[in-house]
Amino acid sequence: MNFADASRAGGMRDAAVWLSDATGFLGSGFLVTPRHVVTAAHVVVASWRSHEGVTVHHQGEQLLVREGAIEAFPEHGGTGTAYPFPDLALITLEHRDGRPYAVLAAADPEPAEQVHVWGFSTYAPDEGVHPDSLLLEVTGPIGPYIRVRGDEVKDGMSGGMVMRAGTGEVCGVLKGSRDYDSPRGGWITPVSALRAWLADLLPEPRTAPPEPEAFPDTMRVVAALQGLPDAEDPDFRRQILRLMGEELGLTTAFQAAYRPHPRDHLLEIVHRCRSHRNPRLAYRALGQAVESLRPDESAVHELRAALGGVA
């Protein structure tokens, strides 16, 4: 993550809120417009049904939620122990310009992608409600939800904003933990479900797909990689994938299926760069990985030329 990305992600955190009622702390949420808060339905639905006063806490403000200003989806929790999908709630506040709000991602997070969760909890060393964060890795879909692992999801973080590492865009809403007594990860409601529910409220996602003709020529990139002295060594190719994963902020190596023949494996790596959700970043990670491993090889110059403006 570069400095600009880190600053953008940090700014997104200003949209985070926490919620309480007469009994105390309820959970986390975040602003999606200057006057609309999103949280998990199960965080507020009991207080809402019992007509307990819900308060939104945001950067020193304490905003009492008006009667009728909470909308849950679905409206009722059903008969199971877990609130049914998508487990979302929208709280409408009194209008005020200038409140920071989150930017929603255009797409759901993918397997092996790192995400940050920003919310609140009571687990800081000091008493009271404090900002809290999680670093998680996406493992993949589980039913309509997305499963994440790698950090201990504590009570109170439900409803928190799930931010894409690097851009800070919100790509989901934290539902809860698989086990509140151990670091077994949990589940998130994907941003696609949030966008579908709030389609009339939110702007269209900002998408800027790269133009296909701007991609490097696949076979020229493969030929440049084959020019490296260690290209036939499987361990060398695995080192490239590991460094690519680090460069992309993943907790695992860049995912490209192993092929016994060196050329086929290199071709698979390049194809995976091209099909990545952000091909330019993947190609750039490939170039930087190779250059860090073999900085003085003439083949690196050919690779840089083959990658062109993306490297």
Legacy VTK file of the C-alpha trace (Angstrom):
# vtk DataFile Version 3.0
C-alpha trace
ASCII
DATASET POLYDATA
POINTS 311 float
0.000 0.000 0.000
1.512 3.338 -0.975
1.177 6.562 0.996
-1.788 7.830 -1.040
-3.654 4.565 -0.567
-2.900 4.525 3.148
-4.172 8.097 3.500
-7.354 7.242 1.615
-7.964 4.159 3.761
-7.342 6.200 6.909
-9.847 8.796 5.755
-12.477 6.131 5.262
-12.234 5.251 8.938
-13.740 8.638 9.780
-17.052 7.236 8.526
-17.149 4.627 11.325
-19.770 4.918 14.100
-20.813 2.935 17.141
-24.294 2.320 18.472
-25.817 2.152 21.927
-29.157 1.972 23.725
-30.184 2.376 27.357
-28.360 -0.854 28.251
-25.042 0.252 26.737
-22.867 -0.591 23.731
-24.571 -2.437 20.860
-22.081 -2.656 18.000
-20.472 -0.943 15.029
-21.599 0.720 11.812
-20.593 3.333 9.250
-21.964 6.226 7.233
-22.764 5.555 3.557
-24.055 9.115 3.038
-23.834 12.140 5.377
-27.142 11.087 6.941
-27.395 7.292 6.494
-25.714 4.687 8.697
-25.363 1.012 7.765
-24.956 -1.693 10.397
-25.908 -5.338 10.863
-29.609 -5.804 11.529
-28.987 -8.049 14.529
-27.055 -5.203 16.205
-30.077 -2.907 16.503
-33.207 -4.960 15.845
-33.893 -5.960 19.481
-33.663 -2.351 20.683
-35.763 -1.223 17.728
-38.502 -3.776 18.421
-38.624 -2.944 22.138
-38.677 0.809 21.397
-35.426 1.358 23.269
-33.749 4.581 22.189
-30.842 3.907 19.828
-27.996 6.434 19.732
-25.382 6.800 16.999
-21.937 7.932 18.216
-19.775 9.626 15.592
-16.651 11.672 16.295
-17.981 13.143 19.519
-21.562 13.537 18.292
-24.334 11.597 20.019
-27.260 11.350 17.628
-30.518 9.982 19.009
-32.308 7.991 16.310
-35.884 9.077 15.683
-38.803 6.656 15.903
-39.249 4.947 12.559
-35.760 5.884 11.304
-34.427 2.305 11.341
-35.078 -0.091 8.466
-33.951 -3.721 8.687
-33.462 -6.198 5.852
-35.028 -8.638 6.247
-37.483 -6.994 8.589
-37.773 -10.026 10.882
-35.086 -12.300 12.235
-36.825 -15.577 11.502
-36.750 -18.639 13.741
-33.050 -19.545 13.647
-30.314 -18.464 16.036
-28.628 -16.272 13.397
-30.275 -13.295 11.742
-30.966 -14.248 8.101
-29.164 -12.877 5.056
-28.271 -10.152 4.320
-28.547 -9.041 7.979
-28.422 -5.318 7.218
-29.985 -2.233 8.762
-30.174 1.370 7.608
-30.467 4.250 10.085
-31.526 7.685 8.846
-30.128 10.645 10.788
-30.998 14.312 10.878
-29.462 15.990 7.853
-26.097 17.676 8.263
-23.557 18.383 5.563
-19.926 17.527 6.051
-20.113 14.146 7.753
-17.518 11.841 6.183
-18.938 8.736 4.554
-17.550 5.557 3.067
-17.010 4.860 -0.620
-18.368 1.462 -1.604
-16.348 -0.861 -3.821
-17.792 -1.906 -7.167
-17.066 -5.619 -6.597
-16.962 -8.162 -3.782
-13.571 -9.262 -2.385
-11.966 -12.341 -3.917
-10.370 -15.407 -2.278
-6.887 -14.740 -0.819
-7.558 -10.983 -0.762
-6.732 -9.110 2.433
-9.370 -6.905 4.032
-9.361 -4.572 7.033
-12.344 -4.275 9.355
-12.788 -0.995 11.197
-15.262 -0.743 14.029
-15.485 -0.503 17.802
-15.277 -2.805 20.802
-14.845 -2.836 24.569
-11.679 -4.988 24.473
-9.059 -2.238 24.681
-6.916 -2.124 27.862
-8.850 0.962 28.983
-12.505 0.779 29.954
-15.166 1.982 27.566
-15.849 1.772 23.844
-12.801 2.296 21.618
-11.964 2.031 17.899
-10.872 -1.483 17.003
-9.613 -3.149 13.851
-9.100 -6.556 12.282
-6.858 -7.848 9.502
-8.501 -10.760 7.708
-8.043 -12.885 4.613
-10.936 -13.841 2.364
-11.308 -17.588 1.954
-14.355 -17.612 -0.320
-18.151 -17.780 -0.373
-20.145 -19.665 2.230
-23.784 -19.604 1.172
-24.626 -15.979 0.341
-21.944 -14.692 2.736
-18.153 -14.496 2.360
-15.973 -16.292 4.906
-12.861 -14.644 6.320
-10.087 -15.913 8.578
-6.902 -14.835 10.311
-7.905 -12.623 13.230
-10.071 -12.867 16.324
-13.456 -11.307 15.578
-14.688 -9.921 18.889
-18.210 -9.108 20.014
-19.072 -5.507 19.124
-17.368 -5.492 15.730
-20.542 -6.695 13.988
-21.758 -4.064 11.543
-18.225 -2.769 11.032
-16.954 -1.627 7.648
-14.893 -4.174 5.713
-12.330 -2.267 3.657
-10.331 -3.483 0.694
-6.617 -3.375 1.479
-4.919 -0.732 -0.628
-7.897 1.414 -1.624
-9.919 1.559 1.604
-13.152 1.089 -0.342
-15.822 -0.766 1.629
-16.334 -4.220 0.125
-18.628 -5.674 2.804
-20.205 -5.464 6.238
-18.979 -7.672 9.083
-21.701 -10.065 10.205
-19.967 -11.860 13.055
-17.505 -14.443 14.285
-17.374 -18.188 13.772
-16.279 -18.457 17.385
-16.080 -15.478 19.751
-13.579 -17.328 21.973
-10.918 -18.086 19.353
-9.336 -16.571 16.223
-11.416 -18.535 13.710
-12.450 -15.598 11.538
-16.061 -15.037 10.622
-18.450 -13.933 7.906
-19.125 -10.758 5.979
-22.130 -9.618 3.967
-20.715 -8.738 0.523
-20.960 -5.220 -0.830
-23.010 -6.482 -3.782
-25.857 -7.310 -1.362
-25.588 -3.863 0.233
-25.628 -2.150 -3.151
-28.614 -4.200 -4.312
-30.605 -3.213 -1.210
-29.687 0.466 -1.335
-29.723 0.864 -5.128
-32.042 3.889 -5.003
-29.941 5.607 -2.333
-26.395 5.080 -3.564
-24.635 6.331 -6.697
-23.681 3.873 -9.393
-20.374 2.101 -8.686
-17.405 3.793 -10.265
-15.826 1.317 -12.630
-12.933 1.915 -14.953
-12.102 -1.420 -16.599
-8.733 -1.388 -18.338
-8.822 -1.444 -22.105
-7.822 -4.890 -23.435
-5.461 -3.388 -26.022
-3.504 -1.739 -23.190
-2.439 -5.137 -21.815
1.085 -6.375 -22.533
1.497 -9.021 -25.204
1.270 -12.347 -23.357
3.741 -14.311 -25.446
6.313 -11.502 -25.377
6.142 -11.453 -21.563
6.490 -15.243 -21.416
9.488 -15.121 -23.789
11.160 -12.503 -21.592
10.599 -14.649 -18.502
12.033 -17.685 -20.309
15.190 -15.655 -20.869
15.951 -15.705 -17.155
18.689 -18.267 -16.281
16.585 -19.821 -13.487
13.286 -19.911 -15.383
13.326 -23.725 -15.501
13.728 -24.030 -11.732
10.308 -24.609 -10.050
11.566 -23.052 -6.801
12.522 -19.875 -8.636
9.047 -19.608 -10.150
7.530 -20.176 -6.703
9.707 -17.349 -5.344
8.261 -15.078 -8.026
4.721 -15.978 -6.917
5.595 -15.443 -3.251
7.043 -11.989 -3.898
4.072 -11.094 -6.086
1.775 -11.974 -3.207
3.760 -9.723 -0.870
3.705 -6.877 -3.375
-0.091 -7.205 -3.752
-0.607 -7.246 0.021
-1.752 -10.893 0.149
-1.105 -13.267 3.016
-0.353 -16.055 0.533
1.627 -16.340 -2.675
0.015 -15.084 -5.882
-2.274 -17.875 -7.053
-1.286 -19.535 -10.332
-1.715 -23.258 -10.889
1.582 -25.149 -11.066
2.551 -26.645 -14.438
5.480 -29.117 -14.710
6.768 -27.616 -17.956
8.453 -24.250 -17.253
6.941 -22.477 -20.262
3.439 -23.681 -19.365
3.878 -22.515 -15.764
5.120 -19.075 -16.866
2.202 -18.841 -19.274
-0.195 -19.671 -16.435
1.336 -16.922 -14.272
0.918 -14.346 -17.044
-2.657 -15.483 -17.741
-3.460 -15.060 -14.042
-2.052 -11.528 -14.159
-4.311 -10.742 -17.099
-7.420 -12.169 -15.375
-6.671 -10.543 -11.998
-9.253 -8.051 -10.708
-6.607 -5.356 -11.276
-4.362 -6.626 -14.098
-2.113 -3.575 -14.045
-1.215 -4.161 -10.400
-0.616 -7.869 -11.050
1.683 -7.207 -14.024
3.540 -4.596 -12.004
3.948 -7.088 -9.136
5.358 -9.632 -11.594
7.945 -7.178 -12.899
8.986 -6.053 -9.439
9.268 -9.638 -8.169
11.559 -10.669 -11.020
13.660 -7.519 -10.735
14.145 -8.005 -6.992
15.302 -11.608 -7.541
17.560 -10.987 -10.549
18.228 -7.244 -10.739
21.288 -7.493 -12.992
20.032 -9.918 -15.649
19.652 -8.621 -19.193
16.352 -10.522 -19.428
14.918 -8.132 -16.827
15.315 -5.258 -19.287
13.448 -7.254 -21.923
10.718 -8.048 -19.397
10.398 -4.375 -18.483
10.066 -3.530 -22.162
7.466 -6.265 -22.674
5.381 -5.013 -19.741
5.530 -1.477 -21.082
3.619 1.172 -19.144
2.169 -1.221 -16.549
5.526 -2.072 -14.920
LINES 1 312
311 0 1 2 3 4 5 6 7 8 9 10 11 12 13 14 15 16 17 18 19 20 21 22 23 24 25 26 27 28 29 30 31 32 33 34 35 36 37 38 39 40 41 42 43 44 45 46 47 48 49 50 51 52 53 54 55 56 57 58 59 60 61 62 63 64 65 66 67 68 69 70 71 72 73 74 75 76 77 78 79 80 81 82 83 84 85 86 87 88 89 90 91 92 93 94 95 96 97 98 99 100 101 102 103 104 105 106 107 108 109 110 111 112 113 114 115 116 117 118 119 120 121 122 123 124 125 126 127 128 129 130 131 132 133 134 135 136 137 138 139 140 141 142 143 144 145 146 147 148 149 150 151 152 153 154 155 156 157 158 159 160 161 162 163 164 165 166 167 168 169 170 171 172 173 174 175 176 177 178 179 180 181 182 183 184 185 186 187 188 189 190 191 192 193 194 195 196 197 198 199 200 201 202 203 204 205 206 207 208 209 210 211 212 213 214 215 216 217 218 219 220 221 222 223 224 225 226 227 228 229 230 231 232 233 234 235 236 237 238 239 240 241 242 243 244 245 246 247 248 249 250 251 252 253 254 255 256 257 258 259 260 261 262 263 264 265 266 267 268 269 270 271 272 273 274 275 276 277 278 279 280 281 282 283 284 285 286 287 288 289 290 291 292 293 294 295 296 297 298 299 300 301 302 303 304 305 306 307 308 309 310
